[in-house]
């Protein structure tokens, strides 16, 4: 079933206005017309059943028939993933959204081979967030995943400089062979999990040292050597399974 993303600002009481690419898709691909009902969601926590009452070029207006507030889960996942090559990164963005990652931050590391020019960044971010939106529409999640600007690995610990009981920092590392994500999550009752996944060449020793000194728990993802994008999805899915995540409205107070 097709779902259309509508910004909260375009819903007023029982009235909605849908425009741009979403309206174009509804009108010119799915051939929606006056009197049809459509499903909308605001990317935060609400979904709507609505009726089309008027169409003006690429703008649809109508009334909200039913509003459902979707319950948020218990924990938000922030994924810091080392940049990888184009098609594989696009796949990662899509699947990370599907398994419930809330914020995805591309990371440059000592062994990262992908380095974006500033002039490329705006277009890349737009593309990545568009992929995330389409994934959210397809999988039926209530919220959208936020893909942010790339950061150097060292800078990512500004979010986690002062670990506290509300935040769990997880650092999958090939040199850890005992502590699993299940063990690391046991007893955690906070609201945010920050998860770092390294490049194909693995973490540099200095990076691992920084992560552990910053309070991250080293964990293993098993005996097999996983590709970077696979490790991202496996780790995020395991965290989700253990903690049943949600998207709080606040930034993690790391």
C-alpha positions in Angstrom: 0.0 0.0 0.0 1.4 3.4 -1.0 2.1 5.9 1.8 2.9 9.5 1.3 5.1 11.7 3.5 3.6 15.0 4.5 5.4 17.6 6.7 3.5 18.3 9.9 3.3 22.0 8.8 1.0 20.9 6.0 -1.7 19.5 8.3 -4.0 22.0 9.9 -6.8 20.5 12.1 -8.7 18.2 9.8 -7.3 19.7 6.6 -4.1 18.7 4.6 -2.2 20.0 1.6 0.2 17.7 -0.2 2.5 19.0 -2.9 5.9 18.5 -4.5 7.2 15.0 -5.4 4.8 13.2 -3.2 1.7 14.9 -4.9 3.3 14.3 -8.3 3.6 10.6 -7.5 0.1 10.3 -6.2 -1.4 12.1 -9.3 0.8 11.0 -12.2 2.0 7.6 -11.2 -0.9 6.2 -9.1 -3.5 8.3 -10.8 -5.3 9.4 -7.6 -8.4 11.6 -8.1 -10.9 13.6 -6.2 -12.8 11.3 -3.8 -10.0 8.8 -3.4 -8.6 8.1 0.0 -4.8 8.1 0.6 -2.5 7.2 3.5 -0.2 9.9 4.9 2.5 10.0 7.6 4.4 12.9 9.1 7.8 11.3 9.8 7.4 11.8 13.5 4.7 9.7 15.1 1.4 10.2 13.3 -0.2 8.5 10.3 -3.5 9.6 8.6 -6.3 8.3 6.5 -7.3 11.2 4.2 -9.7 12.0 1.4 -8.8 14.1 -1.6 -11.2 17.0 -2.1 -9.4 19.1 -4.7 -6.5 18.9 -7.1 -4.7 21.9 -8.6 -1.8 21.0 -10.9 0.7 19.3 -8.5 -1.1 20.1 -5.3 -3.6 17.9 -3.5 -5.9 19.2 -0.7 -8.4 17.4 1.4 -9.6 16.4 4.8 -8.2 14.1 7.4 -10.6 11.2 8.1 -8.6 9.4 10.8 -5.4 10.1 12.8 -3.3 7.5 14.5 -0.5 8.3 16.9 2.0 5.5 16.7 3.7 4.5 19.9 7.4 5.1 19.9 9.8 2.3 21.0 12.1 2.5 24.0 15.5 3.3 22.6 17.0 5.3 19.8 19.9 4.0 17.7 22.6 6.4 16.4 24.8 4.7 13.8 28.2 6.1 13.1 29.3 4.3 9.9 32.6 4.6 8.0 31.9 5.8 4.5 32.0 3.2 1.7 31.6 3.3 -2.0 28.4 4.6 -3.6 26.0 1.7 -4.4 27.0 -0.1 -1.2 26.4 3.0 0.9 23.0 3.6 -0.7 22.1 0.0 0.2 23.3 0.7 3.8 21.1 3.8 4.1 18.1 1.9 2.9 18.6 -1.1 5.2 19.6 1.0 8.2 16.2 2.8 7.9 14.4 -0.5 7.6 15.9 -2.0 10.8 15.1 1.2 12.7 18.2 3.3 12.9 17.2 6.9 13.9 20.3 8.9 13.0 23.0 7.8 10.5 26.2 9.7 10.5 28.9 8.9 7.9 32.4 8.8 9.4 35.8 9.2 7.9 38.5 7.2 9.6 42.2 6.5 9.2 41.5 3.7 6.7 38.5 5.3 4.9 39.1 5.4 1.2 36.1 7.6 0.4 36.5 11.3 0.8 33.8 13.7 -0.4 34.4 17.2 -1.7 32.4 20.0 -0.1 30.7 20.7 -3.5 29.4 17.1 -3.5 28.1 17.1 0.0 24.7 18.9 -0.5 23.7 16.6 -3.3 24.8 13.5 -1.5 22.9 14.4 1.7 19.8 15.1 -0.3 20.1 11.8 -2.1 20.7 9.8 1.1 17.8 11.4 2.9 15.6 10.7 -0.1 16.6 7.0 0.0 15.8 7.0 3.7 12.4 8.5 3.2 11.5 6.0 0.5 12.6 3.2 2.8 10.5 4.5 5.6 7.5 4.7 3.3 8.0 1.2 2.1 8.6 -0.5 5.5 5.8 1.3 7.3 7.8 2.8 10.1 6.4 5.9 11.8 9.5 8.0 11.7 12.1 8.9 9.1 15.8 8.3 9.6 18.0 11.4 9.6 21.2 11.1 7.5 23.7 13.8 8.6 26.9 15.3 7.3 30.1 13.2 7.4 32.3 13.7 10.5 35.9 12.7 11.3 35.9 9.7 13.6 37.5 11.8 16.4 34.7 14.4 16.2 32.0 11.8 16.7 33.0 11.4 20.4 31.8 15.0 21.0 28.4 13.2 21.3 29.8 10.8 23.8 32.5 12.6 25.7 30.7 12.1 29.0 29.0 8.7 29.0 26.2 8.4 31.5 23.5 5.8 32.4 21.2 7.2 29.7 23.6 6.3 26.8 25.2 3.0 25.7 28.2 3.2 23.5 29.0 0.1 21.5 32.1 -0.5 19.4 32.2 -3.7 17.3 35.8 -4.6 16.9 37.5 -7.6 15.3 39.8 -8.0 18.3 37.0 -8.5 20.7 35.9 -12.2 20.8 34.0 -12.5 24.1 31.5 -9.8 24.8 28.4 -9.9 22.5 25.9 -7.1 21.9 23.5 -9.1 24.1 25.9 -9.1 27.0 26.7 -5.4 26.5 23.0 -4.5 26.5 22.0 -6.5 29.5 20.5 -4.3 32.2 20.6 -1.1 30.1 17.6 1.1 30.8 18.6 4.3 29.0 17.2 5.9 25.9 20.1 6.1 23.4 22.6 3.7 21.8 25.5 5.0 19.9 27.1 2.4 17.5 30.3 2.7 15.6 31.1 0.5 12.5 34.6 0.8 10.9 35.8 0.6 7.3 36.8 -2.5 5.4 40.4 -2.2 6.5 39.3 -2.2 10.2 39.8 0.2 13.0 43.2 1.7 13.5 44.7 0.9 17.0 44.6 4.6 18.0 40.9 4.8 17.0 40.1 1.7 19.1 42.0 3.2 22.0 40.0 6.4 21.8 36.7 4.6 21.6 37.4 2.5 24.7 38.8 5.4 26.7 35.7 7.4 25.8 33.5 4.7 27.5 32.6 2.5 24.5 32.1 -1.2 25.1 34.0 -3.4 22.6 31.7 -6.1 21.2 32.0 -9.0 18.8 29.6 -9.7 15.9 30.6 -13.3 15.7 33.4 -15.3 14.1 32.9 -14.3 10.4 34.6 -11.3 8.9 31.7 -9.1 7.7 31.7 -6.4 5.1 31.3 -2.9 6.6 27.7 -2.4 5.3 26.7 -5.9 6.5 28.2 -5.2 10.0 26.1 -2.1 10.2 22.9 -3.8 9.6 23.7 -6.9 11.8 24.8 -4.7 14.7 21.8 -2.3 14.5 19.4 -5.2 14.2 20.9 -7.0 17.2 20.6 -3.8 19.3 17.0 -3.4 18.2 16.2 -6.9 19.1 17.7 -6.5 22.5 16.3 -3.1 23.4 13.3 -2.4 21.3 14.2 1.1 20.1 12.4 4.4 19.6 13.2 8.0 18.5 13.1 10.4 21.4 12.6 14.1 20.5 15.9 15.1 22.1 19.5 14.7 21.2 21.4 12.0 23.2 23.0 13.6 26.2 26.2 11.7 25.9 
